[in-house]
């Protein structure tokens, strides 16, 4: 029996810098969400929005179901031959081509335009029941040119509600849509993080450069507060790739030391300002979601981390479990998680 809710959730995993473990976080959280909803007929979709450096198809290499590939790709072993995001973007471009100026197309027009969109045309299934993947697109010789031709801001200018309508259409078909965004502040990343989701998971590295990305997060939050999009935008910060054996450095980066602001007080200040909170304590939250990088994970190139993995990988497994639980139950970072 399918008891899937009428509208799913769109969550973007965004990072200011590369190498933050964002893609592995998408894969692990998506798997946990699929395990949660699939017994009741639910489905989870991952989208590789990092079109300049796509990698989700590598994470799932050998894990895609041939039955889904054969429709689009006679060569079943060629993961990059199926349609994906850039093909979908091309379809959006064709559908909005007749609208030439900002605000010419209204919200109801965008919704109607997306009504007959078939997301399954751009999606392949994985070997995890209920978990599907929209790759970045066909990885042929023309891939780079096709990726460069996508005018994310131009689509928005022609149809300012197109991304909201796309998110709503995807949410009709899937319980959870997890977007693996490009890093940085380009048009693709801004579209994925500011226009598509109702929540952002923000993995960041244990260094001061990573905190530069807080300005991007604040700009995304400010945009949504001042836009016509009434959906709230919630941020789940996730300190990632923390070294297990140096607790003093981890604590200093978190709490602050030697005149440097730690990431916890920095996020507490942002949340108090952005969500008009009288107080904000993220101590319990960060205890749950810190992603610890262990030597065994590095050596084994472990993709799907579980409590049964080589110790002490259970620490990272617990963090992925906590992130998935908070995303699924919409538990705010300053709230106690319900188990």
C-alpha positions in Angstrom: 0.0 0.0 0.0 1.4 3.4 -1.0 1.0 5.8 1.9 3.3 8.4 0.4 2.4 12.0 1.3 0.9 14.2 -1.4 4.0 16.4 -1.6 7.6 15.4 -0.9 10.5 17.5 0.2 13.3 19.0 -1.9 16.6 19.3 -0.1 19.8 20.7 -1.6 23.2 19.6 -0.3 25.4 22.7 -0.9 29.0 23.5 -0.1 31.1 26.6 -0.5 34.2 24.6 -1.3 34.8 21.3 -3.0 36.1 18.3 -1.1 33.6 18.6 1.7 32.1 15.1 1.4 28.9 16.6 0.0 28.3 13.8 -2.6 28.9 11.0 -0.1 26.6 12.7 2.3 23.9 12.8 -0.4 24.3 9.1 -1.2 24.3 8.0 2.5 21.4 10.2 3.5 19.4 9.3 0.4 19.9 5.6 1.1 18.6 6.0 4.7 15.6 7.9 3.5 14.8 5.3 0.9 15.0 2.6 3.6 12.6 4.6 5.7 9.9 5.2 3.0 10.2 2.3 0.6 8.4 -0.2 2.8 5.3 2.0 2.4 5.8 2.5 -1.3 7.8 5.7 -1.1 10.6 6.8 -3.4 13.7 9.0 -3.1 15.4 10.8 -6.0 19.0 12.1 -6.1 19.9 14.8 -8.7 23.5 15.4 -9.7 23.3 19.2 -10.2 27.1 19.6 -10.2 27.3 19.5 -14.0 30.9 20.8 -14.2 32.2 18.0 -12.0 29.5 15.3 -11.9 30.3 12.4 -9.5 27.1 10.7 -8.3 27.2 8.4 -11.3 30.6 7.2 -10.1 29.4 6.7 -6.6 26.7 4.4 -8.0 28.8 2.8 -10.7 27.7 -0.9 -10.9 24.7 -0.1 -8.7 22.2 1.0 -11.4 19.5 -1.4 -12.4 20.0 -2.6 -16.0 16.2 -2.7 -16.5 16.1 1.1 -16.1 19.1 1.7 -18.4 18.0 -0.4 -21.3 15.2 2.1 -22.1 17.6 4.8 -22.9 20.9 3.0 -23.3 21.5 -0.2 -25.3 25.0 -0.3 -23.8 23.9 -1.1 -20.3 27.4 -0.7 -18.8 27.7 2.9 -20.0 26.4 4.8 -17.0 26.8 8.2 -18.6 24.7 7.5 -21.6 21.2 8.0 -20.1 19.4 11.4 -20.1 19.8 13.5 -17.0 19.8 17.1 -15.7 21.2 18.9 -18.8 18.6 17.1 -20.9 15.8 18.2 -18.5 17.3 21.8 -18.6 17.1 21.6 -22.4 13.4 20.7 -22.1 12.8 23.6 -19.7 14.5 25.9 -22.2 12.2 24.8 -25.0 9.1 25.1 -22.9 9.9 28.7 -21.8 11.3 29.9 -25.1 8.2 31.9 -26.0 8.5 34.0 -22.8 10.9 36.8 -23.4 10.9 39.1 -20.4 10.9 38.9 -16.6 7.5 38.4 -15.0 5.8 37.8 -18.4 5.0 34.3 -17.2 3.0 34.0 -14.0 3.0 31.3 -11.3 0.0 29.4 -12.6 1.5 29.3 -16.1 4.7 27.7 -14.8 2.7 25.1 -12.8 0.6 24.3 -15.9 3.8 24.0 -18.0 5.2 21.4 -15.5 2.0 19.4 -15.2 2.8 17.0 -18.0 6.5 16.7 -17.3 7.6 13.1 -16.8 10.6 13.1 -14.4 11.1 9.3 -14.9 12.4 10.1 -18.5 15.5 11.5 -16.9 15.9 9.0 -14.0 17.5 5.6 -13.5 17.0 3.3 -10.5 19.7 2.1 -8.2 20.0 -1.3 -6.5 18.7 0.3 -3.3 14.9 -0.3 -3.3 13.1 3.0 -3.8 16.2 5.0 -4.6 16.7 6.6 -8.0 19.2 8.9 -9.6 19.1 11.7 -12.2 22.6 11.9 -13.5 24.1 15.2 -14.8 23.2 14.0 -18.3 24.7 12.1 -21.3 28.5 12.2 -21.0 29.2 12.2 -24.7 31.8 14.3 -26.6 29.3 17.2 -26.6 28.6 17.1 -22.9 30.8 20.1 -22.0 29.3 22.3 -24.6 25.7 21.3 -23.7 26.5 21.9 -20.0 27.9 25.3 -20.8 24.9 26.2 -22.9 22.5 25.9 -19.9 21.4 29.5 -19.0 20.1 29.0 -15.5 19.5 32.7 -14.9 18.0 33.1 -18.4 15.4 30.5 -17.6 14.5 32.3 -14.4 14.3 35.7 -16.2 11.8 34.2 -18.8 9.9 32.3 -16.2 10.5 33.4 -12.6 8.4 30.6 -11.2 9.9 27.8 -13.3 12.2 26.4 -10.6 9.5 26.5 -7.9 7.1 24.7 -10.3 9.8 22.1 -11.2 10.4 21.5 -7.5 6.7 21.0 -6.9 6.4 18.6 -9.8 9.3 16.5 -8.6 7.8 16.5 -5.1 4.6 15.0 -6.5 6.6 12.0 -7.7 9.1 11.5 -4.8 9.0 11.6 -1.1 12.4 13.2 -1.0 14.4 14.9 -3.7 18.1 15.3 -2.7 20.1 17.7 -5.0 23.9 17.4 -5.1 24.6 21.1 -5.9 27.7 22.6 -7.5 30.0 24.3 -5.0 30.5 28.0 -4.9 28.3 30.9 -6.0 27.7 30.3 -9.7 24.3 30.3 -11.4 23.9 26.5 -11.2 24.7 26.5 -7.4 22.5 29.5 -6.8 19.6 27.9 -8.6 20.0 24.6 -6.7 20.4 26.3 -3.3 18.2 29.4 -3.4 15.4 28.5 -5.8 14.8 24.8 -5.6 14.8 23.5 -2.0 12.9 24.0 1.2 16.0 22.9 3.1 19.8 23.1 2.6 22.3 20.6 4.1 25.6 22.4 4.3 28.7 20.2 4.7 31.8 22.3 5.4 35.4 21.5 6.0 37.3 22.1 9.3 39.1 25.2 8.1 38.5 29.0 8.2 38.1 29.2 4.4 34.9 27.1 4.6 33.3 29.6 6.9 33.4 32.1 3.9 30.5 30.1 2.6 28.3 31.5 5.4 27.9 34.7 3.4 26.4 32.6 0.6 24.0 30.9 3.0 22.9 34.3 4.4 22.3 35.5 0.8 20.1 32.5 0.0 18.1 33.0 3.2 17.8 36.7 2.5 16.6 36.1 -1.0 13.9 33.7 0.1 12.7 36.0 2.9 12.2 38.8 0.3 10.8 36.6 -2.6 7.3 35.5 -3.5 8.3 31.9 -2.6 6.4 31.3 0.7 8.3 28.1 1.4 10.6 28.4 4.4 14.3 27.6 3.8 15.9 25.7 6.6 19.7 25.2 6.9 21.3 22.1 8.4 25.1 22.8 8.8 27.2 19.7 8.8 30.9 19.9 9.9 32.5 17.2 7.7 35.8 15.2 7.4 36.7 15.9 11.0 39.8 14.0 12.1 39.0 11.4 14.8 42.3 11.6 16.7 42.6 15.4 17.3 39.7 16.3 19.6 41.4 19.5 20.8 41.6 20.9 17.2 38.0 19.8 16.5 36.8 21.6 19.7 38.8 24.8 18.9 37.3 24.9 15.4 33.9 24.4 16.8 34.0 26.7 19.8 36.6 29.2 18.7 40.1 29.9 19.8 42.9 32.5 19.6 40.5 35.3 18.6 38.9 33.2 15.9 35.1 32.7 15.9 34.1 29.0 16.0 31.6 27.6 13.6 29.0 26.9 16.3 28.7 30.5 17.6 28.8 31.7 13.9 25.8 29.5 13.0 24.0 30.4 16.2 24.3 34.1 15.3 23.0 33.5 11.8 20.1 31.5 12.9 19.1 34.0 15.6 19.2 36.8 12.9 17.6 34.8 10.0 14.8 33.1 12.0 14.2 35.8 14.6 15.1 33.5 17.5 15.5 35.0 21.0 18.2 32.3 21.7 19.9 29.5 19.9 22.0 26.7 21.3 23.4 24.2 18.7 25.5 22.1 21.1 23.3 19.0 21.0 22.8 19.4 17.2 26.5 19.5 16.3 27.1 16.6 18.7 24.8 14.5 16.5 25.8 15.5 13.0 29.6 15.9 13.0 31.0 13.7 10.2 34.2 12.1 11.4 36.7 10.9 8.8 38.5 7.7 9.9 41.6 6.1 8.5 39.6 2.9 7.5 37.2 5.0 5.5 40.1 6.6 3.6 41.8 3.3 2.9 38.7 1.3 2.0 37.0 4.2 0.0 33.8 3.3 1.9 30.8 4.8 0.2 27.8 3.5 2.2 28.7 3.7 5.8 26.6 1.7 8.3 26.9 0.9 12.0 28.1 -2.6 10.9 31.1 -1.0 9.0 34.6 -1.3 10.2 34.9 0.5 13.6 35.0 3.3 14.3 32.9 4.1 11.2 29.8 3.8 13.4 30.4 7.5 14.4 29.9 8.6 10.9 27.0 6.2 10.4 25.3 7.8 13.5 25.8 11.2 12.0 24.2 10.2 8.7 21.4 8.7 10.6 20.9 11.9 12.5 20.9 14.1 9.4 18.4 11.8 7.6 16.1 11.8 10.7 16.2 15.6 11.0 15.6 16.1 7.3 12.7 13.6 7.3 11.0 14.9 10.4 11.8 18.6 9.7 13.5 18.9 13.1 15.1 22.4 13.4 18.8 22.5 14.4 18.0 24.3 17.6 15.4 21.7 18.5 15.9 18.3 20.2 15.7 15.5 17.7 12.8 13.1 18.1 14.0 9.4 18.0 
